[in-house]
Amino acid sequence: MAANPERLQFQEAIDFYRGKIRLPTSSWTDIWQQQHSHAFVVAGAAQDDLIEDMYNAIRTAQADGTGYPAFRQQFEEIAAKHGWAYKGTPGWRSKVVYQTNIQQAYNAGRWKQRDALQHLRPYIQYDHTSIEHPRLEHQAWDGLVLPFDDPWWDYHMPQNGWGCKCRVYSLTRSEAAQWWGQRGKTGPDESPEIEWEVRNVGTQGSTPRTVRVPKGIDPGFAYNGPLAGLVAVC
């Protein structure tokens, strides 16, 4: 059974989250891509004490395992305390904030563990986990096995979008060879060709951007977040 990022506590994930600076912002595009691995932000939360309270609420939920229900209650209490008029419904907004931060901390922690063992487990396999409303591009990458250092991972390391729950697993040489043999192959897959698209984001906020992203990756997620975040936990 796959591990649940909300339930599994391990030091690398906790360290990644604790290493973030708290940064007030007016829009989610105020900082971009790799910068999110080093900063904790909540779009539209522009007060220092508000962002500090949100950061601490997630940190507590992560460390003691109380999970999203506890954070949702705190989210509404913190918003009321600071008079924060956020966008969206309480349930939707609190879930986006919580799940994105918890998932990325989990991914970064796992990447640090894999990085230390890449000489023993030199391959990475993509695992598409969504059953309901799957993203077709992510579904097409399911089972893909590439070397640990393949440049494709620079743009496609999960989390690959809002709400994305795709994962990766590291493989030994023998595990990878067994996988290839079952599919009539003799070596790793070829990196899928990247089809780039130009997208406009943050057009209603203070920092609109025109960005170039791979097809299938939400704007803002086209980077190896766990790898960028290693700087924050070293």
N, C-alpha and C positions, 0 to 999 in steps of 0.2 A: 504494500500500500504506500502511495506517495506521501511524503511528509507535508503537513499543513503549516505554511509559514506563520499562521496565527498562533499555533500551539507549540511549535518547536522553538525552544530557547537555546541559543548557542552564542558563545562569546563574540565570535567574529561579526555576527549580525548586530548584536548590541553595540559593539565598538564602532561599527560603521555609523550607526544612527547617532551615537553620542558624540562622534567627531564632527558633526555638522554645526556650522554657525547658524544662528537664528537671524533671518533677514526679512524685515518688513518689505512688502511689495504692493503695488497697486494692480498688477496684472500678471498672469502666469507666464507671459512672454518677457517680463522684465529681465529675467536671466534665462539662459538657453542651454539645453542639452547637458554637456558634462558639468556645467556649473551647478546643476541640481544635485550632483553627487556630493557636493561640498557645502551646500546650504539647505536649511530647512525653510521653506516658504509655504504660505497658504495664500493663494491668489486673492487680492483685495484686503488682506489683513495687513494694514499699514502702521499699526501701533506696536512698539517694542513689547509692552507688557502683554498684549493680546497674543502675539506670536510666541512669546515665552510660555504662556499658559497652554497653548495648543501643543507645543513641543513636549512639554512635561506630561501632558495627558497621554500622548502616544507612547512616550518613554515608559510610563508606569504600566500601561496596558501591555506593552511588549515584554517588560521585565517580569511582571507577576502573572502573566497569562490570563488576565481578565478578558482580553479580547475586545472585539468591536462593540458589543452591547454596552460595556462600561464607557468606552470612548464616546459613543453617540450621546449618552446622557451628559457627560462632561462637556461635549461640544456645545450643546444647547445652553448649558449653564455658563460656559465661558463667553459665548456670544452675547448672552443677556447681560452678563456682568460688565462687558465693555461696550455695550450698545452697538454691536457690530451688525449692520444690515447686509448680510451676505446674499449672494445670488443662488437661486435654486431652493429646493425643499430641504428641510433639515436632514432627512434620511439620505437623500441622494448626495448632498454635499459632504456630509460627515463620512459617508462610505468611501467616496472618492479620495478624500484626504487620508483616511486611515489605511485603506487597502494599498494605495500607491506607495506610501511610506513604508509600510510593513513589508510589502512584496519586494521593493528595491533593497531594503536592508537585508532581507533573506537572500536575495540573489547575490548581493555583494559579499555576504559572509560565506556563501557556498563557493563563490569564485575564488576567494582567498584560499580556501581549503584546497580547491582543485589546482590552483597555481602552485601550491607547495608539493603537489603530488603528480605534476604533469609528466615527470620522467617515468612514472609507473603507469599512468593513465593518460596517454598522449592524444586521445581522441574524444570528441564531444558529439553527443547525439541530441538532436532537437526532438522535443516531446510536445505535441499539440494536445492540450487537455480539455478544451472547450467542447461540450457536447451540444448545448443549446446555442443557436445562432453562431456557428463557427465562422471565423474569418477565413475565407477561402485560401488566401495566400499562406496563412499560418498552417492551415490544414495540409497544404501541399508540401510544406517543409517537414511534416511529421516523419520521424525515423531517419532523417538526413544525418549522415555521419561524416564529419570533417576533422582534419587535424586541429589540435588545440590552438595553433597559431595561424590558422587560415584567416586571411583578411576579411572574409565574409562575416565573421563574428563581430567585427568592428561596428557593423551596422545592424545586426540581427540578433544580438544577445537579448533574451527576454529580461525585462518586460518590454514588449514591442508595441504598446499602445495602452490607452485608458481601459482598465478592466481586463487586460490581457493576463492570462494565467499560464501561458506556455512556460515550459521549463527545459533545462538541458541536463544531461547526465554525462559524466566522464566514463570512458571505457578503457580497459587495458587493451593491449595489442591482441591478445587471444579472444577477448570478448568482441572486439571489432571484427576480427577475422571470422568468427562464428556467425556474426550478423551478415557479413558479406556473403559467406558461403550459402546461407539459407536463401539468398536472393540471386545466386549464380554469378556473384562478382568476385573479383580477386583483390580489390583494394578499395580505398575510401571513395565516396561519391565525389562528383565534380561540383564545385561551388555553383549554385544557381546564378544565372546572369542577373545583374541588378538593373531593373528598369526604373529610372529616376523620373520624378514628377515635381513640378513647381506648385507650391501651395501658398496661399495667403492665410495667415493666422493672426489672432489677436486684433482683428480689425475694429472691434468695438472697445478696445482697451487703450491704455496709454502708450503701449509699445508694439504697434503692428509690425509684422515681419513678412517678407517674402522669402520662402525657404525652399530648398531642394531636398527631397526625401525619397528613399526607395519605396516603390509601390508595395503596399501592405504594411508599412510602418507609419504609425501616427506621427505627425509633426511633433518634434520635441523628444522623440524616443529613438532617433536614428543614430545611436552611439552605444558603445559598450559601457553602460552605467556602472556595473560592478568593477570593471577594470579601472575606470576613471576614479572610482571611489576608494581604491586601494591607498591612494595618497592620504586620504582622510583618516585611515585607521592604522597606518604604520607608526 
